[in-house]
Amino acid sequence: MSDIEWGLLFDPQLAIESLPYVLEGIWYTLLISIVSMVLALFIGFFLALARTSKLVLLQWPARLYISFMRGVPILVILFLLYFALPVIGVEFTALQAALIGFTINCAAYVAEVFRSSLASVDKGQWESSTALGLTYWQTMRRIILPQSVRIAVPPLSNIYLDLIKASSLAAMITVPEVFQKARVVGAREYDLLTLLILVSLIYWAICSVMTVLQNYLEKRYADYL
């Protein structure tokens, strides 16, 4: 162990000097993860309703979409959006491709969470609401959603944590987020290990903050219900 040259593994001075530059990319990391998650929640909710619909024309396209998006690596989707679509005349900036790619991919996972959480609510709740004369959307908004949200919070939070970490793949299509910034410094200084450790600590810090928020939301909905 005494023969190990720890300076080759991690250079604290380089990490400290590089930190401000690397952190410039955190805004892209947060932008991609937050915007993609918000849009995915909206799209995923309606995908879940289509997935559980009795109408075949709604149910099977939703099933196919969810199956495809869950079965294809997000990196492939990003490459298709950024590199392949221009061949047919459809062009996106790197940031636009990242936002679209992460949104449509994440929506499939969100849809399955919503589907399972909605299904977990006792069917008697629907029957009671119908007997009271409530419409479908009134029942959904006042009765079903408040109960299913509590169940959905933990898995949705985990999806968001995965999304934060997966946003590093946007570096592969030149989005200047945290990982891309670190790659630039690592290549320039010929010390990629130090920058990888630095990036790991940054992502760990972000996810730790989000975990605290997750615990708060879980407790709040548990107390509310």
Secondary structure, 3 states (H helix, E strand, C coil): CCCCCHHHHCCHHHHHHHHHHHHCCHHHHHHHHHHHHHHHHHHHHHHHHHHCCCCHHHHHHHHHHHHHHHHCCHHHHHHHHHHHHHHHCCCCCHHHHHHHHHHHHHHHHHHHHHHHHHHCCCHHHHHHHHHCCCCHHHHHHHHHHHHHHHHHHHHHHHHHHHHHHHHHHHHHHCCCCHHHHHHHHHHHHCCHHHHHHHHHHHHHHHHHHHHHHHHHHHHHHHHHC
